[in-house]
Amino acid sequence: MKGASGIRFGKPGIDPTDGDDDWRGIFTGAKRDLKSRKQELVRNAILDAAIALFEKKGFDQTDVAEIAEAAGISKRSFFRYFAAKDDLLARSVMEYGAVLVAAIRSAPRQSTDLEVIHQTLLAGVHYNEQPEARARQLIAISTSHPTARQAYLSRKHLVEDAVAEAFASRARNARRDDLRVRLLAGITLALMNATIGAWFLGEEKTLEAAAKLAEAELEKIIPFKTAPLNSKKKGRGKEVDLRQSTP
C-alpha cells in the first residue's frame, strides 16, 4: 500500500507493558537462553494439549488437571507456566501482538504510515500461517464459548497499547495516547481482524488473499475526498484528499 508521508521518526517511547510484568518479556523481545527455549517448548506442549481438550470437551468443561495430564506434566508444573486456564488463550494473543509490535518498530525509517501498516499486516499474516491450523482452532474455540472468548480477549487492551506505543516510538514528540497514533494502531488492528475474519469465514482461502482483500477495501475508503466539516459556504466545493493531510 502507498500513501502520504507519515509521521517523523526517532523518539523511543514508554514501556507498553508497564504494570504487567508477567507479559513484559513478550513485548520487549527479551533474549531467550537455552532454559527459556525449553520453557517455551513446554508451554507449546501445554497449549496443544489444551486446544485438543477444548475442542473435544469444551472450554468450560476442561480443567487444569486434565490439561496437565494430557501434556504429561503435573498440575503443580502447569502453574509454573500459566497462572490460570484463561492464560492459555491470552498468551497466544500477546505473542501475536508482539509480532505486530516488532514489525512496526523494524519498518524502515523512510516508510510512510500506510507502508508500515502494510508490512505489519504481512507480519501478522505470516504469524498466523505458522501453523494456520492452530490459529483456526483458537478462533473456533474463542467464538464458540463465551468464557473462552473473554479469556482470549482479556489482554487485548495490552496489545492495543503496545501497538500504539510502537507507532509513537517512531515519531518525534509523539505519545501513545495521541489521536494520530491511536488512529494508526486502530487501522492496523482493524485490518488484521478483518483479514483473519475473512479467512476464517471462508471469504478467502488463504490469509494472504484475505489480507489483499482487506487492503483493497481500505484503499476504497482512504482516497475519500470531501470538504472539511467546518468549512464555510465559500469553501464547501473544495475537495480535500485525506491521504495528503498532515498532523
PANU-680641 format. One line per 8 residues: number of its first residue (from 0); their letters; for each residue x, y, z of N, C-alpha, C. Coordinates in Angstrom, 3 decimals, decimal comma, padded with zeros to 6 digits. Example, Ala and Ser with C-alpha at 12.3 -4.5 7.8 and 13.67 -1.06 7.14 Angstrom:
// residues 2
0 = as = 013,190:-005,690:007,800:012,300:-004,500:007,800:013,200:-003,300:007,800 | 012,850:-002,250:007,080:013,670:-001,060:007,140:012,900:000,030:007,870
END
This chain:
// residues 247
0 = mkgasgir = 000,837:-001,199:000,000:000,000:000,000:000,000:000,872:001,249:000,000 | 000,411:002,266:-000,707:001,167:003,504:-000,758:000,280:004,639:-000,303 | 000,899:005,588:000,368:000,110:006,717:000,828:000,992:007,921:001,026 | 000,478:008,900:001,760:001,227:010,121:002,007:002,330:009,880:003,006 | 003,228:010,834:003,100:004,307:010,713:004,069:003,740:010,607:005,466 | 004,352:009,770:006,269:003,832:009,541:007,612:004,497:010,415:008,648 | 004,284:010,056:009,900:004,871:010,808:010,997:006,384:010,648:010,985 | 007,067:011,630:011,520:008,528:011,574:011,553:009,002:010,670:012,677
8 = fgkpgidp = 010,204:010,159:012,473:010,675:009,112:013,358:011,788:009,567:014,289 | 012,016:008,740:015,326:013,230:008,957:016,089:013,162:008,841:017,578 | 012,015:008,998:018,218:011,994:009,042:019,667:011,470:007,748:020,270 | 012,247:007,102:021,142:011,747:005,901:021,802:010,637:006,266:022,757 | 009,758:005,312:023,029:008,619:005,616:023,887:008,690:004,929:025,230 | 007,550:004,917:025,910:007,477:004,293:027,221:007,198:002,819:027,074 | 007,282:002,110:028,178:007,076:000,667:028,166:005,584:000,376:028,076 | 005,112:-000,264:026,988:003,690:-000,508:026,840:003,150:-001,523:027,827
16 = tdgdddwr = 004,014:-002,304:028,452:003,555:-003,320:029,388:003,753:-002,890:030,825 | 003,983:-001,604:031,043:004,181:-001,104:032,399:002,995:-001,497:033,270 | 003,281:-002,178:034,374:002,224:-002,621:035,257:001,812:-004,059:035,007 | 002,362:-004,709:033,978:002,052:-006,094:033,671:003,359:-006,855:033,471 | 004,045:-007,092:034,554:005,368:-007,698:034,480:005,358:-009,094:033,865 | 004,259:-009,842:034,050:004,199:-011,200:033,534:004,323:-011,246:032,017 | 003,968:-010,153:031,346:003,952:-010,138:029,890:005,026:-009,241:029,300 | 005,849:-008,621:030,161:006,845:-007,667:029,688:007,807:-008,278:028,674
24 = giftgakr = 008,278:-009,495:028,941:009,257:-010,124:028,065:008,742:-010,383:026,668 | 007,441:-010,635:026,534:006,867:-010,899:025,217:006,974:-009,667:024,337 | 006,594:-008,512:024,862:006,576:-007,297:024,062:007,955:-006,689:023,868 | 008,831:-006,858:024,842:010,146:-006,234:024,729:011,138:-007,102:023,970 | 010,713:-008,328:023,613:011,593:-009,198:022,842:012,827:-009,608:023,624 | 012,632:-009,943:024,901:013,755:-010,340:025,749:014,497:-011,534:025,141 | 015,827:-011,510:025,236:016,631:-012,596:024,685:016,343:-013,898:025,416 | 016,310:-014,989:024,654:015,978:-016,281:025,220:017,215:-017,167:025,281
32 = dlksrkqe = 017,547:-017,618:026,486:018,652:-018,560:026,626:018,096:-019,972:026,467 | 018,951:-020,965:026,661:018,542:-022,356:026,471:017,387:-022,721:027,393 | 017,446:-022,271:028,630:016,379:-022,563:029,581:015,057:-021,970:029,123 | 015,105:-020,759:028,635:013,888:-020,092:028,164:013,291:-020,821:026,973 | 014,158:-021,289:026,072:013,653:-022,004:024,894:013,005:-023,325:025,290 | 013,567:-023,991:026,287:012,972:-025,244:026,777:011,615:-024,970:027,414 | 011,530:-023,871:028,144:010,264:-023,499:028,761:009,211:-023,208:027,707 | 009,655:-022,604:026,612:008,725:-022,295:025,527:008,194:-023,574:024,897
40 = lvrnaild = 009,031:-024,576:024,771:008,593:-025,856:024,225:007,531:-026,486:025,122 | 007,731:-026,389:026,424:006,753:-026,942:027,361:005,442:-026,166:027,270 | 005,541:-024,846:027,184:004,327:-024,023:027,053:003,533:-024,422:025,807 | 004,240:-024,632:024,707:003,565:-025,025:023,472:002,914:-026,393:023,602 | 003,583:-027,303:024,303:003,013:-028,636:024,518:001,741:-028,548:025,361 | 001,774:-027,686:026,378:000,591:-027,484:027,219:-000,544:-026,884:026,402 | -000,226:-025,895:025,580:-001,247:-025,245:024,762:-001,852:-026,223:023,764 | -001,019:-027,047:023,123:-001,526:-028,029:022,169:-002,466:-029,020:022,854
48 = aaialfek = -002,073:-029,468:024,049:-002,914:-030,397:024,798:-004,230:-029,746:025,184 | -004,153:-028,494:025,595:-005,354:-027,764:025,998:-006,304:-027,570:024,822 | -005,753:-027,191:023,664:-006,592:-026,971:022,479:-007,353:-028,241:022,115 | -006,656:-029,370:022,157:-007,301:-030,649:021,834:-008,454:-030,942:022,796 | -008,241:-030,669:024,066:-009,294:-030,902:025,053:-010,434:-029,901:024,923 | -010,110:-028,652:024,659:-011,153:-027,643:024,488:-012,064:-028,013:023,315 | -011,460:-028,508:022,244:-012,247:-028,899:021,070:-013,112:-030,121:021,365 | -012,583:-031,028:022,148:-013,282:-032,278:022,443:-014,359:-032,105:023,504
56 = kgfdqtdv = -014,031:-031,411:024,597:-014,941:-031,329:025,733:-015,607:-029,963:025,903 | -014,970:-028,937:025,372:-015,442:-027,580:025,603:-014,532:-026,870:026,590 | -014,455:-025,561:026,482:-013,550:-024,779:027,330:-013,948:-024,864:028,803 | -015,208:-024,647:029,090:-015,659:-024,640:030,484:-015,584:-026,018:031,127 | -015,743:-027,054:030,327:-015,777:-028,418:030,870:-014,386:-029,021:031,070 | -013,359:-028,324:030,639:-011,987:-028,812:030,779:-011,313:-028,127:031,958 | -010,681:-028,920:032,840:-010,000:-028,297:033,977:-008,488:-028,426:033,838 | -007,785:-027,725:034,697:-006,325:-027,668:034,630:-005,707:-029,045:034,809
64 = aeiaeaag = -006,265:-029,844:035,707:-005,717:-031,181:035,962:-005,725:-032,020:034,686 | -006,792:-031,938:033,916:-006,877:-032,696:032,665:-005,859:-032,203:031,650 | -005,694:-030,904:031,584:-004,718:-030,336:030,649:-003,310:-030,784:031,019 | -002,993:-030,727:032,297:-001,661:-031,127:032,766:-001,403:-032,594:032,451 | -002,394:-033,418:032,699:-002,232:-034,853:032,425:-002,007:-035,098:030,937 | -002,792:-034,427:030,099:-002,654:-034,605:028,654:-001,292:-034,119:028,154 | -000,742:-033,112:028,820:000,562:-032,574:028,429:001,721:-033,359:029,040 | 001,414:-034,293:029,910:002,449:-035,122:030,527:003,204:-034,433:031,645
72 = iskrsffr = 002,540:-033,508:032,333:003,158:-032,807:033,460:002,204:-032,848:034,655 | 002,699:-032,419:035,795:001,855:-032,375:036,980:001,041:-031,076:036,994 | -000,012:-031,081:037,785:-000,823:-029,864:037,910:000,018:-028,734:038,486 | 000,904:-029,085:039,418:001,789:-028,092:040,008:002,701:-027,482:038,956 | 003,184:-028,317:038,028:004,060:-027,814:036,969:003,299:-026,897:036,016 | 002,027:-027,194:035,807:001,217:-026,337:034,937:001,280:-024,887:035,410 | 001,155:-024,697:036,710:001,106:-023,342:037,251:002,468:-022,655:037,256 | 003,502:-023,360:036,897:004,803:-022,721:036,701:004,837:-021,983:035,361
80 = yfaakddl = 003,960:-022,399:034,464:003,942:-021,826:033,124:002,741:-020,919:032,863 | 001,626:-021,217:033,493:000,410:-020,425:033,311:-000,258:-020,209:034,655 | -000,704:-018,974:034,882:-001,333:-018,645:036,164:-002,722:-019,244:036,278 | -003,387:-019,453:035,140:-004,742:-019,992:035,138:-005,055:-020,536:033,755 | -006,151:-021,237:033,641:-006,562:-021,786:032,344:-006,764:-020,676:031,320 | -007,303:-019,550:031,755:-007,559:-018,438:030,846:-006,284:-017,942:030,165 | -005,156:-018,041:030,857:-003,894:-017,533:030,308:-003,422:-018,324:029,095 | -003,950:-019,527:028,911:-003,585:-020,313:027,739:-003,986:-019,585:026,457
88 = larsvmey = -005,180:-019,041:026,455:-005,650:-018,309:025,285:-005,104:-016,892:025,259 | -004,950:-016,294:026,424:-004,425:-014,929:026,497:-003,006:-014,851:025,956 | -002,201:-015,864:026,224:-000,805:-015,802:025,781:-000,690:-015,778:024,265 | -001,538:-016,510:023,580:-001,469:-016,503:022,115:-001,776:-015,121:021,565 | -002,669:-014,393:022,220:-002,981:-013,034:021,811:-001,770:-012,134:022,015 | -001,089:-012,307:023,136:000,073:-011,482:023,443:001,229:-011,741:022,474 | 001,444:-013,005:022,145:002,523:-013,329:021,216:002,222:-012,763:019,820 | 000,975:-012,833:019,437:000,542:-012,251:018,170:000,761:-010,742:018,190
96 = gavlvaai = 000,426:-010,103:019,302:000,647:-008,670:019,437:002,117:-008,311:019,356 | 002,957:-009,147:019,933:004,401:-008,897:019,911:004,944:-008,915:018,486 | 004,378:-009,773:017,646:004,790:-009,833:016,241:004,453:-008,521:015,544 | 003,278:-007,988:015,816:002,877:-006,716:015,205:003,772:-005,578:015,681 | 004,058:-005,564:016,970:004,921:-004,518:017,535:006,304:-004,559:016,905 | 006,859:-005,757:016,776:008,193:-005,903:016,189:008,213:-005,418:014,745 | 007,146:-005,689:014,001:007,089:-005,263:012,603:007,044:-003,743:012,496 | 006,291:-003,106:013,364:006,200:-001,638:013,342:007,548:-001,017:013,681
104 = rsaprqst = 008,183:-001,512:014,710:009,453:-000,950:015,164:010,585:-001,186:014,165 | 010,517:-002,251:013,411:011,607:-002,585:012,487:011,396:-002,041:011,081 | 010,251:-001,411:010,828:009,997:-000,866:009,494:011,024:000,224:009,175 | 011,460:000,333:007,920:012,436:001,367:007,536:011,971:002,758:007,936 | 012,922:003,594:008,304:012,596:004,930:008,776:011,904:005,786:007,721 | 012,195:005,517:006,463:011,601:006,332:005,408:010,192:005,864:005,031 | 009,717:004,805:005,636:008,399:004,268:005,302:007,281:005,241:005,674 | 006,248:005,280:004,844:005,065:006,058:005,169:004,220:005,267:006,173
112 = dlevihqt = 003,239:005,939:006,756:002,360:005,269:007,706:001,694:004,040:007,090 | 001,179:004,203:005,870:000,471:003,095:005,235:001,417:001,962:004,854 | 002,650:002,290:004,529:003,632:001,239:004,241:003,958:000,456:005,503 | 004,041:001,144:006,632:004,283:000,454:007,907:003,105:-000,457:008,235 | 001,906:000,038:008,042:000,717:-000,774:008,305:000,706:-002,009:007,404 | 001,079:-001,821:006,140:001,131:-002,941:005,200:002,121:-004,005:005,658 | 003,323:-003,589:006,031:004,333:-004,546:006,493:003,892:-005,244:007,772 | 003,207:-004,520:008,625:002,721:-005,104:009,873:001,635:-006,127:009,599
120 = llagvhyn = 000,775:-005,820:008,646:-000,266:-006,765:008,255:000,347:-008,057:007,730 | 001,372:-007,938:006,912:002,050:-009,122:006,387:002,667:-009,947:007,504 | 003,261:-009,260:008,481:003,864:-009,973:009,612:002,801:-010,737:010,393 | 001,648:-010,114:010,590:000,558:-010,788:011,281:000,042:-011,988:010,512 | -000,024:-011,856:009,204:-000,459:-012,963:008,351:000,514:-014,128:008,454 | 001,799:-013,841:008,353:002,803:-014,901:008,419:002,804:-015,594:009,781 | 002,555:-014,824:010,848:002,492:-015,427:012,180:001,337:-016,421:012,261 | 000,190:-016,041:011,747:-000,984:-016,914:011,836:-000,937:-018,071:010,848
128 = eqpearar = -000,027:-017,999:009,884:000,141:-019,110:008,942:000,975:-020,238:009,534 | 001,585:-020,021:010,690:002,527:-020,993:011,255:002,093:-021,462:012,639 | 001,269:-022,486:012,752:000,505:-023,070:011,641:-000,886:-022,466:011,568 | -001,485:-022,498:010,384:-002,837:-021,978:010,225:-003,824:-022,792:011,058 | -003,530:-024,081:011,197:-004,445:-024,964:011,929:-004,653:-024,475:013,353 | -003,562:-024,074:014,031:-003,702:-023,606:015,406:-004,492:-022,304:015,465 | -004,228:-021,412:014,535:-004,959:-020,144:014,505:-006,451:-020,408:014,338 | -006,791:-021,305:013,435:-008,203:-021,623:013,203:-008,821:-022,265:014,442
136 = qliaists = -008,062:-023,139:015,106:-008,564:-023,791:016,312:-008,848:-022,773:017,416 | -007,921:-021,854:017,614:-008,073:-020,858:018,672:-009,269:-019,944:018,400 | -009,453:-019,557:017,144:-010,582:-018,706:016,794:-011,889:-019,461:017,014 | -011,927:-020,716:016,582:-013,140:-021,521:016,737:-013,504:-021,691:018,211 | -012,509:-021,936:019,032:-012,755:-022,115:020,470:-013,256:-020,820:021,090 | -012,614:-019,724:020,747:-012,973:-018,442:021,361:-014,343:-017,942:020,910 | -014,755:-018,302:019,694:-016,058:-017,856:019,209:-017,191:-018,788:019,630 | -016,845:-019,992:020,028:-017,872:-020,974:020,399:-018,227:-020,948:021,877
144 = hptarqay = -017,332:-020,415:022,698:-017,550:-020,431:024,137:-017,353:-019,023:024,699 | -018,382:-018,411:025,254:-018,281:-017,044:025,793:-017,148:-016,877:026,798 | -016,960:-017,858:027,674:-015,890:-017,765:028,663:-014,525:-017,771:027,981 | -014,391:-018,610:026,969:-013,133:-018,679:026,220:-012,882:-017,377:025,473 | -013,947:-016,806:024,932:-013,798:-015,535:024,217:-013,296:-014,448:025,157 | -013,837:-014,422:026,361:-013,397:-013,435:027,336:-011,926:-013,637:027,677 | -011,525:-014,900:027,816:-010,121:-015,205:028,107:-009,229:-014,789:026,945 | -009,706:-015,044:025,735:-008,935:-014,718:024,529:-008,724:-013,216:024,401
152 = lsrkhlve = -009,731:-012,453:024,816:-009,667:-011,002:024,671:-009,188:-010,290:025,935 | -008,889:-011,037:026,972:-008,564:-010,424:028,262:-007,324:-009,547:028,228 | -006,437:-009,788:027,282:-005,227:-008,978:027,165:-005,241:-008,080:025,935 | -006,394:-007,971:025,305:-006,496:-007,174:024,084:-006,073:-005,730:024,316 | -006,404:-005,185:025,478:-006,048:-003,789:025,752:-004,540:-003,593:025,778 | -003,805:-004,611:026,220:-002,342:-004,522:026,234:-001,781:-004,526:024,818 | -002,385:-005,343:023,957:-001,946:-005,374:022,558:-002,206:-004,020:021,904 | -003,385:-003,464:022,139:-003,718:-002,159:021,569:-002,731:-001,089:022,048
160 = davaeafa = -002,434:-001,105:023,348:-001,495:-000,131:023,893:-000,096:-000,318:023,314 | 000,319:-001,580:023,181:001,670:-001,856:022,684:001,825:-001,453:021,220 | 000,802:-001,707:020,421:000,844:-001,312:019,010:000,875:000,211:018,898 | 000,061:000,887:019,694:000,072:002,352:019,691:001,431:002,877:020,132 | 002,010:002,272:021,150:003,317:002,707:021,629:004,397:002,483:020,575 | 004,274:001,406:019,807:005,241:001,141:018,745:005,193:002,247:017,691 | 004,001:002,686:017,332:003,875:003,803:016,392:004,419:005,091:017,008 | 004,120:005,310:018,277:004,592:006,518:018,944:006,118:006,551:019,012
168 = srarnarr = 006,746:005,399:019,178:008,202:005,344:019,303:008,907:005,755:018,011 | 008,176:005,731:016,898:008,746:006,124:015,612:008,615:007,616:015,355 | 007,867:008,305:016,213:007,566:009,712:015,938:008,202:010,632:016,964 | 008,686:011,741:016,501:009,277:012,724:017,383:008,177:013,411:018,188 | 008,346:013,419:019,496:007,406:014,075:020,412:006,000:013,477:020,394 | 005,866:012,228:019,947:004,560:011,573:019,950:004,378:010,761:021,227 | 003,136:010,644:021,634:002,801:009,845:022,806:001,827:008,745:022,419 | 001,774:007,721:023,254:000,923:006,581:022,968:-000,550:006,968:022,839
176 = ddlrvrll = -000,984:007,970:023,573:-002,394:008,346:023,585:-002,742:009,459:022,591 | -001,780:009,896:021,776:-002,072:010,896:020,760:-003,100:010,348:019,770 | -003,982:011,219:019,308:-005,059:010,781:018,419:-004,508:010,097:017,169 | -003,499:010,714:016,540:-002,956:010,142:015,300:-002,348:008,767:015,551 | -001,638:008,625:016,646:-001,019:007,345:016,983:-002,089:006,282:017,225 | -003,117:006,643:017,963:-004,215:005,709:018,223:-004,936:005,342:016,931 | -005,060:006,305:016,031:-005,706:006,030:014,751:-004,903:005,012:013,949 | -003,588:005,185:013,897:-002,737:004,241:013,176:-002,833:002,842:013,778
184 = agitlalm = -002,816:002,780:015,101:-002,938:001,483:015,774:-004,295:000,857:015,483 | -005,338:001,678:015,518:-006,677:001,166:015,268:-006,845:000,626:013,863 | -006,293:001,342:012,882:-006,375:000,882:011,492:-005,633:-000,444:011,332 | -004,456:-000,527:011,932:-003,653:-001,748:011,841:-004,404:-002,946:012,406 | -004,946:-002,792:013,600:-005,640:-003,905:014,246:-006,954:-004,232:013,547 | -007,629:-003,191:013,035:-008,873:-003,433:012,306:-008,599:-004,221:011,022 | -007,518:-003,885:010,339:-007,136:-004,622:009,133:-006,827:-006,080:009,457 | -006,095:-006,289:010,544:-005,759:-007,655:010,944:-007,024:-008,434:011,280
192 = natigawf = -007,929:-007,828:012,035:-009,166:-008,506:012,407:-010,017:-008,838:011,185 | -010,087:-007,881:010,252:-010,860:-008,106:009,036:-010,240:-009,222:008,192 | -008,916:-009,231:008,138:-008,205:-010,263:007,379:-008,476:-011,647:007,950 | -008,298:-011,781:009,258:-008,493:-013,075:009,899:-009,954:-013,508:009,798 | -010,875:-012,543:009,941:-012,286:-012,875:009,842:-012,668:-013,364:008,450 | -012,171:-012,679:007,419:-012,480:-013,082:006,043:-011,946:-014,474:005,745 | -010,773:-014,763:006,264:-010,179:-016,095:006,070:-010,939:-017,161:006,855 | -011,235:-016,890:008,103:-011,898:-017,872:008,960:-013,303:-018,192:008,450
200 = lgeektle = -014,007:-017,182:007,943:-015,378:-017,374:007,459:-015,430:-017,915:006,032 | -014,260:-018,087:005,417:-014,216:-018,696:004,095:-014,387:-017,748:002,929 | -014,323:-016,433:003,186:-014,425:-015,486:002,082:-013,197:-015,575:001,181 | -012,068:-015,910:001,777:-010,832:-016,141:001,029:-010,194:-017,425:001,542 | -009,517:-018,155:000,650:-008,962:-019,448:001,030:-007,690:-019,338:001,854 | -006,943:-018,251:001,664:-005,693:-018,085:002,400:-005,681:-016,760:003,136 | -004,855:-016,689:004,163:-004,708:-015,444:004,914:-004,129:-014,343:004,033 | -003,210:-014,706:003,162:-002,599:-013,706:002,284:-003,642:-013,096:001,348
208 = aaaklaea = -004,513:-013,940:000,806:-005,567:-013,443:-000,076:-006,540:-012,560:000,700 | -006,826:-012,957:001,926:-007,728:-012,167:002,769:-007,115:-010,807:003,087 | -005,801:-010,778:003,292:-005,107:-009,515:003,569:-005,190:-008,583:002,369 | -005,011:-009,130:001,166:-005,100:-008,318:-000,048:-006,503:-007,743:-000,204 | -007,510:-008,552:000,134:-008,891:-008,092:000,052:-009,140:-006,959:001,046 | -008,638:-007,128:002,258:-008,825:-006,103:003,287:-008,148:-004,800:002,888 | -006,950:-004,890:002,326:-006,238:-003,693:001,882:-006,957:-003,020:000,717 | -007,506:-003,831:-000,181:-008,226:-003,277:-001,319:-009,461:-002,502:-000,853
216 = elekiipf = -010,134:-003,044:000,156:-011,307:-002,363:000,688:-010,899:-001,071:001,398 | -009,771:-001,106:002,084:-009,290:000,106:002,755:-008,932:001,181:001,746 | -008,330:000,762:000,627:-007,962:001,721:-000,410:-009,189:002,439:-000,979 | -010,332:001,755:-000,958:-011,568:002,377:-001,442:-012,025:003,482:-000,495 | -011,648:003,333:000,780:-012,065:004,295:001,798:-011,091:005,456:001,908 | -009,800:005,166:001,902:-008,780:006,187:002,136:-008,766:007,300:001,083 | -008,992:007,019:-000,225:-008,984:008,110:-001,199:-010,201:009,030:-001,076 | -011,025:008,774:-000,090:-012,241:009,555:000,113:-011,950:011,052:000,132
224 = ktaplnsk = -012,686:011,828:-000,667:-012,485:013,270:-000,744:-013,766:013,984:-000,344 | -013,619:014,990:000,460:-014,782:015,755:000,881:-014,350:017,121:001,363 | -015,296:018,012:001,555:-014,994:019,317:002,131:-014,863:019,167:003,629 | -014,017:019,970:004,260:-013,876:019,903:005,712:-015,220:020,114:006,390 | -015,446:019,437:007,514:-016,717:019,548:008,223:-016,999:020,972:008,667 | -015,944:021,725:008,984:-016,119:023,089:009,482:-016,002:024,144:008,392 | -016,024:023,697:007,141:-015,825:024,655:006,052:-016,991:025,634:005,965 | -016,672:026,873:005,592:-017,696:027,886:005,393:-018,267:027,733:003,988
232 = kkgrgkev = -019,321:028,451:003,715:-020,009:028,316:002,439:-019,070:028,521:001,262 | -018,137:029,444:001,411:-017,224:029,764:000,326:-016,345:028,594:-000,060 | -015,983:027,776:000,916:-015,046:026,699:000,631:-015,674:025,329:000,544 | -016,989:025,251:000,506:-017,639:023,946:000,540:-017,393:023,106:-000,702 | -017,079:023,754:-001,797:-016,879:022,980:-003,008:-015,475:022,444:-003,158 | -014,608:022,807:-002,262:-013,204:022,392:-002,364:-013,016:020,970:-001,875 | -012,335:020,157:-002,673:-012,092:018,779:-002,285:-010,791:018,675:-001,523 | -010,786:017,771:-000,567:-009,590:017,557:000,237:-009,237:016,086:000,202
240 = dlrqstp = -008,027:015,771:-000,225:-007,564:014,386:-000,236:-007,002:014,080:001,133 | -007,696:013,232:001,892:-007,281:012,958:003,261:-005,946:012,239:003,332 | -005,554:011,576:002,277:-004,260:010,874:002,307:-003,096:011,849:002,348 | -003,316:013,063:001,858:-002,231:014,028:001,804:-002,198:014,967:002,998 | -003,133:014,783:003,923:-003,172:015,666:005,097:-002,061:015,296:006,044 | -001,579:016,261:006,789:-000,530:016,039:007,768:-000,991:016,505:009,117 | -000,458:015,912:010,213:-000,907:016,289:011,552:-000,491:017,699:011,920
END
